[in-house]
Amino acid sequence: MSLTTANNIHVKVDLSKCTLCKMCIAYCPTHVFSLIENRIVADSSKCIECYGCIPLCPSGVIKIEIS
């Protein structure tokens, strides 16, 4: 799930492969990720494009798209 920013940054989490390890929640300095109803939700409006979450995710389910 993702939200879109005015800068066209899209943080996406593949929920079908996410193991809910919550490493993204613990790592993100701007709190892009949260756990809502047992799913990781990404608020793209908070993303500062550090891209640290991508290699951090052990399941490789986080993607950032710029359009």
C-alpha positions as CSV (number, residue, x, y, z in Angstrom):
1,M,0.0,0.0,0.0
2,S,1.3,3.5,-0.7
3,L,0.3,7.1,-0.8
4,T,1.6,9.6,-3.4
5,T,3.4,12.9,-2.8
6,A,3.4,16.0,-4.8
7,N,6.9,15.1,-5.9
8,N,5.6,11.9,-7.4
9,I,7.5,9.6,-5.0
10,H,5.7,6.3,-4.5
11,V,6.9,4.0,-1.7
12,K,5.4,0.6,-2.3
13,V,5.4,-2.5,-0.1
14,D,4.5,-5.9,-1.7
15,L,2.1,-7.0,1.0
16,S,1.9,-10.5,-0.5
17,K,5.6,-11.1,0.4
18,C,6.0,-9.0,3.5
19,T,6.8,-11.0,6.6
20,L,5.9,-8.2,9.0
21,C,9.4,-8.1,10.5
22,K,8.9,-4.4,11.1
23,M,12.5,-3.5,10.3
24,C,11.3,-0.7,8.0
25,I,9.3,0.8,10.9
26,A,12.3,0.7,13.2
27,Y,14.7,2.1,10.7
28,C,12.9,4.9,8.8
29,P,14.0,8.3,10.2
30,T,10.8,10.0,9.0
31,H,8.4,7.3,10.0
32,V,7.2,6.5,6.4
33,F,6.1,3.0,7.5
34,S,3.5,2.0,10.1
35,L,1.6,-1.1,11.0
36,I,-2.1,-0.8,10.5
37,E,-4.5,-3.7,10.8
38,N,-1.6,-6.2,10.6
39,R,-0.2,-4.6,7.4
40,I,2.7,-2.4,6.7
41,V,1.5,0.9,5.3
42,A,3.8,3.4,3.6
43,D,3.1,7.2,3.7
44,S,5.1,8.4,0.7
45,S,4.6,12.1,1.7
46,K,7.1,11.5,4.5
47,C,9.8,9.9,2.3
48,I,13.1,11.9,2.1
49,E,14.5,9.5,-0.5
50,C,17.4,8.2,1.6
51,Y,16.6,4.7,0.1
52,G,17.9,3.0,3.3
53,C,14.8,0.9,3.6
54,I,15.3,-0.9,0.3
55,P,18.5,-2.9,1.2
56,L,17.3,-3.2,4.9
57,C,14.2,-5.2,4.0
58,P,15.1,-8.9,4.3
59,S,12.3,-9.9,2.0
60,G,13.0,-7.3,-0.6
61,V,9.4,-6.0,-0.7
62,I,10.0,-2.3,-0.6
63,K,10.3,-0.3,-3.8
64,I,10.5,3.4,-4.4
65,E,9.2,4.7,-7.8
66,I,9.6,8.2,-9.1
67,S,7.4,9.4,-11.8
